[in-house]
Structure formats: C-alpha cells, structure tokens
Amino acid sequence: MILVCNAGSSSLKLAVFDHDLTERLSGSVTEIGEDGELRCGEQRQPVQARDQPQALDLLLDAFGKAGHPLDSFTAAAHRVVHGGAVLTAPARLESETIRSIRACVPLAPLHNPANLAAIEALATRAPDLPQYASFDTAFHATNPDVATRYAIPQVQHDAGIRRYGFHGLSYAGMVAHFGKTLPHRLLALHLGNGASLCAIHHGESVATSMGYSPVSGLTMGTRAGEIDAAAVLRMASEHGISETDLLLNKRSGLTALGGDNNMKALLDRTDTDAAVAVAHFCYWAARHAGSAVVAMGGVDAVAFTGGIGENAPAIRDRIMDHLSFLGDIPVHVVPAEEEKQIARDALALLHR
C-alpha cells in the first residue's frame, strides 16, 4: 500500500491507497498550532498539534489503530507545492531532490517548508521506507517559453521570476481520468477557494492562469487574482509589504467583494454585494478562459473540477454562458483526485 501525505501550511492530510489506486483510508489534522481536529475515516476528535511532525505522529497512530500501521506501507508519496524550474517530474526523495526542494523555499515560503517538515518527520519514523514527491508546478513545465516568461530584465528572470502555474496535480489527475477519451484541446477549470484554469493540448499544459504565485489569475475565495503591479506597489508603499501580502492573499477575492468566501452562501443570498462577487468570479473565469482557448488554437471540450467546479452548477452555467460564442461544446465535471494522482505517480516510479 501507498501512504500519501499532503502537508499544508496549517494542516496535514494522509490517505492510503492500494496498488490498484483504491483509497482505503483518509484522515487529516487541521489548524496546526492552534485548537484543531483530527479526522481518521469517520472518527473526529479535538487535538492540538504544535507542528507538522506532531500532526504526523497523531495521524500515523490513528491510522495504525484503524488497521494501517506504518510498517504496512511499501512507499510514501508527498505533495510538494513548488518544484521550480528544476523539479519538473515526480521523483524519489533522495538527498539531491530534497536540496532542490529546499532551494525552492523562497518561491513557496509557506508551503515548501511544511512539505519538507513532513518528509523529514516520516524519514525519522521510517528511515527505510522509500519516499517520493509529486510537484504541483510540474504539470505546467510543458508551457512554452513565451507563456512562462515575464517581459522583465534577464537578471530577474534568471533569479526565478517567471510563470510557474499551480494545481498541476489536479490537472494531471484530470488527464488520467479521461484516459483515451481525452479531448485534444481541453479547457480545464479548477474552481475552489483557490481557482485556476489550464489549457491542455494533447494531454499537456500549454498555458495556465496562475503565474509566479497562486495569487494571480482568476478571482478566488480570498485571493485577488489579476491586479496591476503598480496597484500592488501603491498598496505596499501605503501599508507595507506584510500587510499587502495579507490583503492580496487573505482579504481579497470573494471575501472582499461579497464578505464571504463560501460560494454556496453567496449564491443563496439576494443582496447586491453577493451578486457582484458571483458575477466577478464568473466573468473573470471566462475572460481567462478566452486566453487559454487562444493558446490551444481552439477548444474541443470544457472540464470543471474542485469544490465549486464540481458542486455549483449555477457557476458552471454562468461561465459557459459567457463562452456561448464558442458554440456547442461538451462540458464535463471531473472529481478532484490530487491524492490519487500522487499515489499514481509513486507507483509509476516504483514499477520503473
């Protein structure tokens, strides 16, 4: 069996998969560093985990009691948010790979350290267990240079300031979901609290809405999405870097427009602010979708995934209304299965 570990900045998720990719158990610890909750299967209990290693210990102990002890796994597989320009495919976690992940910390200062903490904690508990990593940026490594390059001086580009794209594991899972029926030109939208879209041409990403960081692109739950750099500079000059970071990542998007990042709640409301927030979300998703269609030279189908993409038909319909000029296009709803994709990547490396 494969143990999949998805470590966030303040949460940790684990899942167990058979070698046929059947999920056997999943669990999580939330609100690491505060009063949180441990979930293992259907069981819930309040916990306090001071950091990722302690959260991992709590979950592994719970999994052991549920019949999946640590020595039952043939490998562990991790989600790592940022692989930079070097880590562009799933890899076994050896010293060189870990050094490369650490070198990407400046690109993902909240997430890569959490990923590394989980990797190192698991290595301490099970030093002989093979560990692998899948990178959320890797799927977009096939974007052409013209799509990833910002029009900035070479020295800044060489320092790593370029478009990377995210949600890659979700999009890779979508490609696997379609299999041989994958449309040649697929417009894929991952819509949740974090939202992005991807132009998938013959199974490869050729353009995506997120760029240097996940704050760019579509309107999101708490992130601003696309915003002029001069506006960011003004905000930073007036409020400081840290406050501007907080404003753009935690206090913008649907939260700023409608006072809530819960799309279901916004759709249930009848006030103007909620209507504006929903309209903004759908309009800018469609605006960016037009750009992705250009990158593919057309579109053969659209696929939605993520919490909003899967569960809000009204949002899907409104986005497709904006895109009605493209003609009658098949629309698919695909479950987001990032942990399953991580397990799939690890199994492919094991079999290799």
N, C-alpha and C positions, 0 to 999 in steps of 0.2 A: 504494500500500500504506500501511497504518496501522502506526505504531510505538506499541505500548502499553508504558507504564512504570509499574511498581508498586514504589515505594520504601518499604521498611520502615525501622524504626529501626536495624537492623543487617544489612539485606540489600537487594538490588535485583534485580528481575525485569524482563526485557524479552520482548516477543512481537511477532511480525509477522503481520498479517492482511491478506488480500486484501479487496477491496471487497465480495466475497460472503461475508465473515466466515470464510473458510477460514484456519486457522492454518498459516503456512509455516515458522516457526522460533520457538523459545523458548530462553531462557537465563537464567542468574542468577549473581550473586556473593553468597556467604554470608559471615557472620562479618566484616563490615566493621569495620576497626580491629584485627583480630587475624589469625591464620592462617586463611584461608578457602579456598573452592573456587570456581573459575569453571566454569560449565557452559554449553556452547553446542551445542544439539542433543544428540548422543550423546557429544560430547567432554567430558572432565573434565581439569582441571589445577589444582594448588595456586596460590593467589595471595595477595597481601597488598594490600588496598586501604585506604588510611588514612581515606577518607571517601566520601560518595556521588558527588561529581564524578569521583573517580579510578575508582570502580567503574563508572560510566557510560562513561568513556573505554575501559576494558578491554573491556566488553561490546560497545560500538559497533565497536571494532576487530575483535573476534572475529566479529561479525555481518557486517562488511564482507568479511572473508576467506571467509565462508560464502556470499557472493553477495548480501548485502543491505546495500549501503553506505548511508550517511546520506542521500545525495542521491537515493536511490530512493524515499523516502517522500513522500507527499502531505500527511501530517499526523502529529502525535504526540498521544497521549492519555494522561493520567495519572490514577491513582487518588489522590485526596486523602481522607484519613480523615474530617476534620471540616469541615463547611461551616457549622456553627452554625445560627442561625435565619434567616440571610440567603441563603446559597447552597443553594437547595433544588431545583436542576435542573442538568444538565450545562451547562457554559459555556465559551466561548472564553477563553483565558488572556491577558487584557489587563491593563493597569496597575491598574484598579479591582478586578478579580477577584482579582488577586494580593494587593492590600492587604487585601481581605476574608479571604483565606486566612490571611494573617499575623495578622490580628486574632483568628483562632480558635486561635492557638498556645496560649493559656492553657487551652483546652478539650482539646487533644491535644498536650501538650508533648513527647512522644516522637516522634510521627508526623508532624504537620504540618511541623515544621522539615525533616525528611528529605524529605518531598514537595516542599517549596519548593527545597531544595538541588538535587534532580534537575531540576526545572523550569528553574531558573536556569542550571544547567550545560548543559542541552540548548540553551537560548536562546543561550548563548555560542558553542556549536559550530555551531549552525544558526539564525542570527538571523531568517532569512526563512521558516522552517518554521512553519506555523500550529500552535499547541498548544491542546489542550482539556483540561478536567478533569471527572471524574465524582466525586461525593462519596458516601462510604459512609453518611452520615447522611441523604442527600436522600430516599431512598425512604420514609422514615418521616415526612416533612413533612406527609403527609395524616392523621396521627393527630389526633384531636380534642383540643381544649384540656384536657378533663377527663382525658385519658390522658397528656398531657405535663406537666401542672402538678403540682409537689410542694406539699403543704399547708404552705408556709413564707411568711414575710412578703414583701410585694411588692418591697421593695428587693433582696432576694436573688434573687427570680425575675427582676427586671429586669437583674440582673448576669449572667444566663445560667445560673443553677442550675435546671435543668429536665431532663426526659427527652428524649433525642435518638434513641437507638437506633443500632445499627450492623449490619454485614453487609448493608447495603442493596443493594450491587451483586449479591450472591449472590441475594437475593430478587427483584430486578428481572430478573436472568437467568432465574430460575425462571419468572416470569410470561411472559417471551418464549418460553421452552421449551414451555410449554403452548399458547401461541397461542390459537386459537379454542376449544380444548378446556379452557381454564382453568376449574376449578370455581368456583362463585360464592363459596363460603366455604371457603378453603383454609387448613389449619393447616400451616405450613411450619416445619421444624426444620433449622437449620444446625448440625450437630454435628461438631466437630473439637476441637483443643486449646482454641480459643475456641468457645463454644457459645451459641446463642440460638435463639429461636423468634419467629415473626411470624404475626399474624392477618391474612390477605389477603382482603379482602372486595371482590368485583367488581374485582379487579386492583389494589387499593390497600391499603396498610398502615393498619390501624386500631388496632393495639396490638403491642408488641414487648417482649421480656423485659429487654433491656439498657436502661439509663437514661441518667444523666448521663455515665457512663463504661462501658467494656466489662467492668468488674469485677462488675457487678451481674447478677442473674438466675439462670440455670442454674448448676449445678456444672460446672466446667471443668477443663482439664488442670492448670493451675497457679493459677487464679483462684478465689476463694472463692465467687463468686455472691452470692446474697442473704444479708445479715447485718445485724443490728440496729445502728443508728447508735450507740447507747450502748456496744455492744461495741467498735466501732471507736474511740470516744473513750477507752475504758479502755485499749485497746492502745496508742493514741497517747500517752497520759499515762505509760504504763509503759515504752514502748520508743522513743518519739519518732516524728515524722511520717515520716521517710525509711525507718526500719526497718519501720514499719507498712505503708507503701506496698509495700515489698518482700515482706512477709509475705502481704498480700492478693493481690498480682498474680503472684508468682513461687513462693511456697512453700505455697500452699493448694490447694483442689480435690482432684483425684485424687492429686496428689503428696503432700498432707498425709494423706489417708485411706489410700492404698494404697502409698505410697512410690514411685509411678511414674505419669507422665502418659501412658504408652503404653497405650491401651485394649486392644490385642491382647495385650500381655503380661499385663495384669490378667485378661483372660478366660481365658488359658492357665493361670493359677495356681489353686491349690486352697486357699490359706490364707484365714483369716478376714478379714485386712485387705483383701485384693483383693476379696473378696466384698462387704464393706461399701462399698468405693469404687464398685463397679459398681452396687450397689443404690441408693446415694445418687444417682448420676448419673441413673439411670432414673426413680427416684421423683420427683426434683425437676423433671425434664423434663416428666413427666406432670402434676405439680402446677401448673406454669406453663402447661401446655397447657390445663388446665381454665379458667384465667383468660382465655386467648385465645379459647376457644370462647364464653365469655360475651360477650366484646367483639364477636364476629361474630353473636351470636344463634343459634348452632348451627354445624355443620360438615358439609361435603359430601365432603371428602377430606383425606388427610394426605400430605405430601411430605417426604422426608428428603434432605438433601444434606450436603456436607462429608466429610472423611476418615472419620469414624466413621459418619455417616449413610449413606454410600454403601457402606462396606466391612464393617460389623459387623451382619449380620442378627440376631444374638442380642440386640443392643441395641435394634434396631427392634422385635423381637418383644416384649421385656420392657416397653418403653414402651407398645406397643399393648395388651398385657395389662392394664396399669393403666387404659387408656382403653376397655376392652371394654364398659363400661356404656353407651357411646355407640352401641352397635350395630355392624352390619357396615358398615365404612367403607372405601372404596378406599384403598390405600396405594401411593404412587409413590416411586421412587428416581430422583432427578434429578442429573445431574452438575453440580458447581460450576464455573461458567464466568465468573468475575469479569472476567478479561482480555477475553474475547469481548464481555461486556456493555459494557466501557469502549470498545472499538472500535465497537460498535453505536451508542453514544451520540455518538461523534465523527462517524461517518458521517451520522447524522441531522442534526447541526448543519452539516456540510459541504453536504449536499443542500439544507438550508434556505436 
